[in-house]
Amino acid sequence: MTQHTIIRLGHQGDGIAEGPVFAPRTLPGEVVSGTLNDSQLTDVRIDVPSDDRVAAPCRHYKSCGGCQLQHASDALVADFKADVVKAALSAHRLETDVRPTLTSPAQSRRRATFSVKRTKKGATAGFHGRASGVIVEVTDCLLVDRALLPALEVAKALALVGSSRKAEMSVSATLSGEGLDISVQGGKPLDGPLRIQLAQATETHGLCRLAWDGEVIAARGQAFQTFGAARVVPPPGTFLQATVHGEHSLQALVMEICAGARSVADLFAGCGTFSFPLLAHAEVHAVEGDAEMTAALAAGWRAAGGLRPLTSEARDLFRRPLLPDELKRFDVVVIDPPRAGAAAQVAQIIESTVKTVAYVSCNPVTFARDTAQLVSAGFALEWVQPVDQFRWSSHVELVGKLTRL
Ligand SMILES: C[S@@+](CC[C@H](N)C(=O)[O-])C[C@H]1O[C@@H](n2cnc3c(N)ncnc32)[C@H](O)[C@@H]1O
């Protein structure tokens, strides 16, 4: 046994002591002991706990790998996420006002991807265990909205008809306006009998929509999401902000940055999370790489009727970013790229006359990299707001406001 004092949390939420020694589920200031294997401490015992140590609220926490930070107070988790953002900024010598983290409440995830596998006795569904491939049943999960929990039983039923004995299926469940919207990957290939069984399962479980490897098998209602004044039916299994609280927080921040703008480009627009609220005072051009998403967005706009003009374009913004000539008509550019960031688009914004950028990011590292480019070209980073839709995980999102000086 060796003893160590934890000095900080790493990016995965594990405690780190001098060495470095990595000690899972420990907190800064704690004195811990355990068996040292290379740099990993196992069989960890907490000798002196932190004042921020709390009893994990979820009964699955010990075995489930879905959450990493339930043993820490909400205040510590919020500060940790703000610190992750600050560290990414300071790596590029960026200084700004980092606002206090906005955290989604427990039981508010409106979408989750469950792993499911057939067993000798039936099927098991849940999240993977901590650092293991074992599926942990999470019947009382405190992350997801309670209305999403029935999806666990649905996932098992679908595995019984549609998965092979050895393979693991991935079942993405989303709360839509008219019930559970289920999208399955990794099941058996579709054939006639399987289609019939899946259509029956849709009825039996009262699903709104069921898709199998991207193909909609049955729909009993409209699997819509509400963005601003529009209802949009996203393609199955597609990107959606994880919680309604997080979505509303991000929308409010984007609206704050775009206040007074008449014409906005919404880049990496998805199905219109930001485009539709922005239509309250601006015309919007939405650009997104996935043509099914832009089709869903356009259909939502047509169905709503009476909204300000919204144009859309399916375009790969890594290979074909909007050019300065195309950008010149916009008062504000909103960018919300995937984890890789938006280097190519940022290079074009620098060459353009765009004065304001609302940058929404799920990766502080690429956000800081792209922002450093903008700042060295004459933009100011006015503020950054961390947004935590993945409470109890080490993940953090953020919005930054950039204006040309
Ligand atoms: C973080 S999501 C944001 C979506 C939307 N803004 C929202 O809040 O719902 C990133 C989006 O970028 C899109 N995307 C990924 N790579 C892209 C590319 N190379 N060009 C254009 N869009 C891309 C994805 O399809 C996804 O919809």
The ligand as a Gaussian input file, in Angstrom:
#p B3LYP/6-31G(d) Opt

LIG

0 1
 C      -22.482000      19.810000     -32.294000
 S      -23.568000      19.450000     -33.604000
 C      -24.537000      20.938000     -33.583000
 C      -25.829000      20.896000     -34.322000
 C      -26.792000      22.071000     -34.038000
 N      -26.120000      23.356000     -34.047000
 C      -27.533000      21.861000     -32.741000
 O      -27.257000      22.586000     -31.773000
 O      -28.405000      20.985000     -32.696000
 C      -22.493000      19.618000     -34.965000
 C      -23.161000      19.516000     -36.314000
 O      -22.142000      19.633000     -37.308000
 C      -22.454000      18.773000     -38.372000
 N      -21.195000      18.517000     -39.105000
 C      -20.205000      17.648000     -38.774000
 N      -19.188000      17.731000     -39.663000
 C      -19.550000      18.687000     -40.566000
 C      -18.925000      19.229000     -41.729000
 N      -17.717000      18.805000     -42.131000
 N      -19.571000      20.193000     -42.413000
 C      -20.788000      20.625000     -42.018000
 N      -21.428000      20.138000     -40.931000
 C      -20.819000      19.185000     -40.222000
 C      -23.069000      17.565000     -37.711000
 O      -23.882000      16.843000     -38.629000
 C      -23.870000      18.201000     -36.581000
 O      -25.186000      18.463000     -36.969000

